[in-house]
Amino acid sequence: MIIQLSDAVSTEEAQALARRFSAILLNDSGERLLITSSKQSDLSPELEACAEEIFSMQSDIQLASRQFRPETREISLGAAGTIGGSSKRTLMMTGPCSVESEEQLIACAEFVKRMGIRVLRGGCFKPRTSPYSFQGLGEEGLKLLAQMRETYGLTIVTEVRDATHIDAVIAHSDIIQVGAKAMYDHGILRRCGQAAKPVLLKRGFGTTLQEFVQAAEFILSGGNPDVMLCERGIRTFETKTRFTLDLCGVAWLQEHTNLPIILDTSHAMGYRYGVPALTRACTAMGVDGLLIETHPNPDKAMSDAAQQLSFEQFEDMFASLKPIAAAVGRTLV
C-alpha cells in the first residue's frame, strides 16, 4: 500500500508515522510517500486522515506498478540522453562481454562512436560459472572504461558482481548493471537504492516476473527512482540455445510496470548466428533498449566468445533494425 501524504503533514509527523506503522518513508518526485506491505489491507484512520491519495496494491509490486505511476519512467543517462518516458526511442548499448585490454577497448569505443551509439558496455568483474575462467580485469578495467568515457564522450555501463566492489563500480560507471547472478543479493540492491545513478537490473535465469520486479522494488524503495529492467533469458527444458528469451514476460512487464525495459539477446541466444534475428523480434516489441555484445575478434574473446558479434555483423544487424523500429513508431539510437 502506498499512502501519498498531504502537504499539511510535517516532516516530523511523517517520520513518526513511518516508525509507528513500520513503513518506508520516501520522497518520490517531490511527493512524500509512506509504503507498507500490500498484505496490510486495513488502513488506520490516523493514516487515512493524513493521506492525499491512497494506492492499494494486490502485490508488493508497488512503486514499479502502472497502477501507481501509469507512465513509463523517464531516466537520464547522461551523454546518452534519456530512456523511457514518452520519447519513443529504442536505445542501443553495445561493447564486449569483458574488458580485456586497452587496445581491445579502444577498438570497441571507436566503433561505437562511429556507429553513432552512445552507450558502451563492458564487464570488469565477471561472475563466471567456472573458477578457472577469466574473471575480468577488476579495477584496472573500470579505469579503462572511465578513460573511454573521457576520450569518446560515451556513457558507460558495467556490472557489479558482489558487494566487495560495488562502491568502485558506482564511482567509475554511469549505469550500474546488476547481473542475473547478483539479482538476489540484497546488499547490492540496497546499496544501489542509495546511489544517485541509473541501475540496469537483469532478470535471474530462474526468476519469476514477480520476483524480478520485487528486486527492483528494493532499489526504488531505497530512494533511487532510476531502474531499468533487462530480460536476458530464463532456463527452461531446452538445451539447443543458452536460455529461452521470455518475450511473453516482456509483454507482461510493458503492460504492468512503469520501468523502461531492455532486451539482451546475446545472453539469451548464446550463439551469434541467432542474435540478429532475435534482436529484430525484440525491436518489433517496441522496447526501450537493446543490449548486444560486440568484439573486435569474437573468436578470441576471453569470455562468451560464441555469442559476441563482430563489428561487421553488428553493423549489418543495426541497419536492419532501423526500419523495424520505425514501423512500430520508434527511433533506434
C-alpha positions as CSV (number, residue, x, y, z in Angstrom):
1,M,0.0,0.0,0.0
2,I,1.3,3.5,-0.9
3,I,0.0,6.5,1.0
4,Q,0.7,9.9,-0.5
5,L,0.9,12.2,2.4
6,S,-0.9,15.6,2.3
7,D,1.1,18.8,2.5
8,A,-0.4,19.5,5.9
9,V,1.7,16.7,7.4
10,S,5.0,18.0,8.7
11,T,8.3,16.2,8.2
12,E,8.4,15.2,11.9
13,E,4.9,13.9,11.8
14,A,5.7,11.9,8.7
15,Q,8.8,10.3,10.3
16,A,6.7,9.5,13.4
17,L,4.0,7.8,11.2
18,A,6.7,5.7,9.5
19,R,8.1,4.5,12.8
20,R,4.6,3.8,14.2
21,F,3.4,1.8,11.3
22,S,6.7,0.2,10.3
23,A,6.5,1.9,6.9
24,I,9.1,3.2,4.5
25,L,9.1,7.0,4.1
26,L,10.1,8.1,0.7
27,N,10.3,11.3,-1.3
28,D,9.3,10.5,-4.9
29,S,9.3,13.3,-7.4
30,G,8.6,15.8,-4.6
31,E,5.8,13.7,-3.1
32,R,6.2,12.2,0.3
33,L,5.1,8.5,0.4
34,L,4.5,6.0,3.1
35,I,4.9,2.5,1.8
36,T,3.7,-0.6,3.7
37,S,3.3,-4.2,2.7
38,S,0.5,-5.0,0.2
39,K,-0.8,-7.5,2.8
40,Q,-1.9,-4.6,5.0
41,S,-5.4,-4.3,3.8
42,D,-6.9,-2.3,6.7
43,L,-5.9,1.4,6.7
44,S,-5.6,3.0,10.1
45,P,-7.9,6.1,10.5
46,E,-4.9,8.0,11.5
47,L,-3.1,7.3,8.2
48,E,-6.3,7.9,6.2
49,A,-6.6,11.3,7.8
50,C,-3.0,12.2,6.6
51,A,-3.4,10.9,3.1
52,E,-3.7,12.9,-0.1
53,E,-4.2,9.7,-2.1
54,I,-4.1,6.0,-1.4
55,F,-2.9,3.3,-3.7
56,S,-3.9,-0.2,-2.6
57,M,-1.9,-2.9,-4.4
58,Q,-2.6,-6.5,-4.9
59,S,1.1,-7.5,-4.5
60,D,4.4,-5.9,-3.5
61,I,5.0,-4.7,-7.0
62,Q,4.1,-1.1,-5.9
63,L,6.4,1.7,-6.9
64,A,7.1,-0.1,-10.2
65,S,3.4,-0.6,-10.9
66,R,1.4,1.3,-13.5
67,Q,-1.4,1.4,-11.0
68,F,0.8,3.9,-9.1
69,R,2.6,5.7,-12.0
70,P,0.8,5.0,-15.3
71,E,3.5,6.5,-17.5
72,T,6.9,4.8,-18.1
73,R,9.6,6.4,-16.0
74,E,12.0,8.7,-17.9
75,I,15.6,8.1,-16.9
76,S,18.5,10.4,-17.7
77,L,21.6,8.5,-18.9
78,G,24.0,11.4,-19.2
79,A,25.6,11.8,-22.6
80,A,23.3,9.1,-24.0
81,G,20.2,11.3,-23.3
82,T,17.1,9.7,-21.8
83,I,15.4,6.3,-21.9
84,G,11.8,5.6,-21.3
85,G,9.2,8.3,-20.9
86,S,7.3,9.4,-24.0
87,S,10.3,9.8,-26.3
88,K,9.7,6.6,-28.3
89,R,13.4,5.9,-28.6
90,T,15.0,2.5,-28.5
91,L,18.5,2.9,-27.1
92,M,21.3,0.6,-28.3
93,M,24.0,-0.4,-25.8
94,T,27.0,-2.4,-27.0
95,G,30.5,-3.5,-26.3
96,P,32.5,-6.5,-25.2
97,C,31.4,-9.1,-22.7
98,S,34.7,-8.4,-20.8
99,V,37.2,-5.6,-20.8
100,E,40.3,-7.5,-21.8
101,S,42.9,-4.8,-22.7
102,E,43.3,-1.1,-23.6
103,E,43.8,-2.0,-27.2
104,Q,40.6,-4.0,-27.4
105,L,38.5,-1.4,-25.6
106,I,39.8,1.4,-27.8
107,A,38.7,-0.5,-30.8
108,C,35.3,-1.0,-29.4
109,A,34.9,2.6,-28.3
110,E,35.9,3.9,-31.7
111,F,33.4,1.5,-33.4
112,V,30.6,2.5,-31.0
113,K,31.4,6.2,-31.6
114,R,31.5,5.7,-35.4
115,M,28.1,4.0,-35.3
116,G,26.5,6.9,-33.5
117,I,25.8,4.8,-30.4
118,R,26.2,6.5,-27.1
119,V,26.4,3.7,-24.5
120,L,29.5,1.4,-24.2
121,R,29.2,-1.8,-22.1
122,G,32.0,-3.9,-20.7
123,G,32.4,-6.2,-17.8
124,C,35.3,-5.8,-15.3
125,F,34.2,-8.2,-12.5
126,K,33.0,-11.3,-14.2
127,P,30.7,-13.7,-12.3
128,R,31.9,-16.8,-14.2
129,T,30.4,-20.3,-13.7
130,S,33.9,-21.8,-13.6
131,P,36.7,-20.6,-11.2
132,Y,39.2,-21.4,-13.9
133,S,37.7,-19.0,-16.5
134,F,38.8,-15.3,-17.0
135,Q,37.4,-13.4,-14.1
136,G,37.9,-9.9,-15.5
137,L,40.4,-7.1,-15.0
138,G,38.7,-5.7,-11.9
139,E,39.5,-2.0,-11.1
140,E,42.0,-1.8,-13.9
141,G,39.1,-2.4,-16.3
142,L,37.0,0.2,-14.6
143,K,39.7,2.8,-15.1
144,L,39.9,1.8,-18.8
145,L,36.2,2.3,-19.2
146,A,36.4,5.7,-17.5
147,Q,39.1,6.6,-19.9
148,M,36.8,5.7,-22.8
149,R,34.1,8.0,-21.4
150,E,36.6,10.9,-21.2
151,T,38.1,10.3,-24.6
152,Y,35.0,9.5,-26.6
153,G,32.1,11.1,-24.6
154,L,30.4,7.7,-24.1
155,T,28.1,6.6,-21.3
156,I,29.5,3.6,-19.5
157,V,27.6,0.6,-18.2
158,T,29.4,-2.1,-16.2
159,E,28.4,-4.9,-13.9
160,V,28.7,-5.4,-10.2
161,R,29.5,-9.0,-9.2
162,D,29.2,-8.7,-5.4
163,A,29.2,-6.3,-2.6
164,T,33.0,-6.1,-2.2
165,H,33.5,-3.7,-5.2
166,I,30.1,-2.1,-5.6
167,D,31.4,1.3,-4.5
168,A,34.2,1.1,-7.1
169,V,31.6,0.3,-9.8
170,I,29.4,3.2,-8.7
171,A,32.4,5.6,-8.8
172,H,33.6,4.7,-12.3
173,S,30.3,3.9,-14.2
174,D,27.4,5.9,-15.4
175,I,24.9,3.0,-15.3
176,I,25.3,0.2,-12.6
177,Q,24.4,-3.2,-14.0
178,V,23.2,-5.8,-11.6
179,G,23.6,-9.2,-13.3
180,A,21.4,-12.2,-13.3
181,K,23.6,-14.0,-10.7
182,A,23.6,-10.9,-8.4
183,M,19.9,-10.1,-8.7
184,Y,19.0,-11.7,-5.3
185,D,21.9,-10.0,-3.4
186,H,20.0,-7.6,-1.1
187,G,23.2,-5.9,-0.1
188,I,23.8,-4.9,-3.7
189,L,20.2,-3.9,-4.2
190,R,20.0,-1.8,-1.1
191,R,23.4,-0.1,-2.0
192,C,22.0,0.7,-5.5
193,G,19.0,2.2,-3.8
194,Q,21.3,4.7,-2.2
195,A,23.2,5.5,-5.4
196,A,22.4,8.6,-7.5
197,K,23.0,6.6,-10.7
198,P,20.7,4.6,-13.0
199,V,20.6,0.9,-12.4
200,L,20.2,-1.8,-15.1
201,L,18.7,-4.8,-13.3
202,K,18.9,-8.2,-15.1
203,R,16.4,-11.0,-14.5
204,G,17.8,-14.1,-13.0
205,F,17.5,-17.2,-15.2
206,G,15.4,-19.0,-12.6
207,T,13.4,-15.9,-11.6
208,T,9.6,-15.3,-11.9
209,L,8.4,-11.9,-13.1
210,Q,7.1,-11.2,-9.6
211,E,10.5,-11.9,-8.0
212,F,12.2,-9.8,-10.7
213,V,10.1,-6.7,-10.2
214,Q,10.2,-7.0,-6.4
215,A,14.1,-6.9,-6.7
216,A,13.6,-3.6,-8.5
217,E,11.3,-2.5,-5.6
218,F,14.3,-2.9,-3.2
219,I,16.2,-0.2,-5.2
220,L,13.1,2.0,-5.8
221,S,12.1,1.9,-2.1
222,G,15.7,2.8,-1.1
223,G,15.3,6.2,-2.8
224,N,16.7,5.6,-6.3
225,P,13.9,6.0,-8.9
226,D,16.1,5.2,-11.9
227,V,15.7,1.5,-12.5
228,M,15.6,-0.3,-15.9
229,L,14.6,-3.9,-16.2
230,C,16.6,-6.2,-18.5
231,E,15.2,-9.5,-19.8
232,R,18.1,-11.9,-20.8
233,G,16.5,-15.3,-21.0
234,I,15.4,-17.9,-18.5
235,R,16.4,-21.5,-18.0
236,T,13.9,-24.0,-19.5
237,F,14.0,-27.6,-20.6
238,E,15.5,-26.5,-24.0
239,T,19.2,-27.3,-24.5
240,K,19.9,-26.1,-28.1
241,T,20.0,-22.4,-27.0
242,R,21.7,-21.0,-24.0
243,F,18.5,-19.7,-22.5
244,T,14.9,-19.0,-23.6
245,L,14.1,-15.3,-24.1
246,D,10.8,-14.7,-22.4
247,L,9.0,-12.3,-24.8
248,C,5.7,-13.2,-23.2
249,G,7.2,-11.9,-19.9
250,V,8.3,-8.7,-21.7
251,A,4.7,-8.1,-22.8
252,W,3.6,-8.5,-19.2
253,L,6.3,-6.1,-17.9
254,Q,5.2,-3.5,-20.6
255,E,1.6,-3.8,-19.5
256,H,2.0,-3.8,-15.7
257,T,5.2,-1.9,-14.8
258,N,6.4,1.7,-15.3
259,L,10.1,0.9,-15.7
260,P,12.0,1.1,-19.0
261,I,12.6,-2.4,-20.5
262,I,15.8,-3.6,-22.1
263,L,16.4,-6.8,-24.0
264,D,19.8,-8.7,-24.0
265,T,19.6,-11.1,-26.9
266,S,23.3,-12.1,-26.7
267,H,23.0,-13.9,-23.4
268,A,19.6,-15.3,-24.3
269,M,20.7,-17.0,-27.6
270,G,24.2,-17.8,-26.6
271,Y,25.3,-18.2,-30.3
272,R,26.0,-15.2,-32.6
273,Y,24.1,-16.7,-35.6
274,G,20.8,-16.2,-33.9
275,V,21.4,-12.8,-32.3
276,P,20.4,-10.6,-35.2
277,A,17.0,-12.3,-35.9
278,L,16.2,-12.4,-32.2
279,T,17.1,-8.7,-31.9
280,R,14.8,-7.8,-34.8
281,A,11.9,-9.6,-32.9
282,C,12.7,-7.6,-29.8
283,T,12.8,-4.3,-31.7
284,A,9.3,-5.1,-33.1
285,M,8.0,-5.2,-29.5
286,G,8.8,-1.5,-29.1
287,V,11.2,-2.0,-26.2
288,D,13.2,0.9,-24.6
289,G,16.6,-0.5,-25.1
290,L,18.8,-3.3,-26.6
291,L,22.0,-4.7,-25.1
292,I,24.2,-6.5,-27.6
293,E,27.7,-7.9,-27.2
294,T,30.4,-6.9,-29.8
295,H,34.1,-7.7,-30.0
296,P,36.9,-6.8,-32.5
297,N,37.7,-10.5,-32.8
298,P,34.9,-12.6,-31.2
299,D,36.5,-16.0,-31.7
300,K,39.4,-14.9,-29.5
301,A,37.2,-13.3,-26.8
302,M,38.2,-14.3,-23.2
303,S,34.5,-14.8,-22.2
304,D,31.3,-15.7,-24.0
305,A,33.1,-15.9,-27.4
306,A,30.3,-17.8,-29.1
307,Q,27.7,-15.1,-28.6
308,Q,29.6,-11.9,-29.5
309,L,29.1,-10.2,-32.8
310,S,32.0,-8.9,-35.0
311,F,31.8,-5.2,-35.9
312,E,30.7,-6.1,-39.4
313,Q,27.9,-8.4,-38.2
314,F,26.7,-5.8,-35.8
315,E,26.7,-3.1,-38.5
316,D,24.6,-5.3,-40.8
317,M,22.1,-6.1,-37.9
318,F,21.9,-2.4,-36.8
319,A,20.9,-1.3,-40.3
320,S,18.2,-4.0,-40.4
321,L,16.7,-2.8,-37.1
322,K,16.0,0.8,-38.1
323,P,13.0,0.1,-40.4
324,I,11.5,-2.3,-37.9
325,A,11.8,0.4,-35.1
326,A,10.2,2.9,-37.5
327,A,7.4,0.5,-38.3
328,V,6.4,0.4,-34.6
329,G,6.7,4.2,-34.2
330,R,10.1,4.2,-32.6
331,T,13.6,5.6,-33.4
332,L,16.7,3.4,-32.9
333,V,19.5,5.4,-31.4
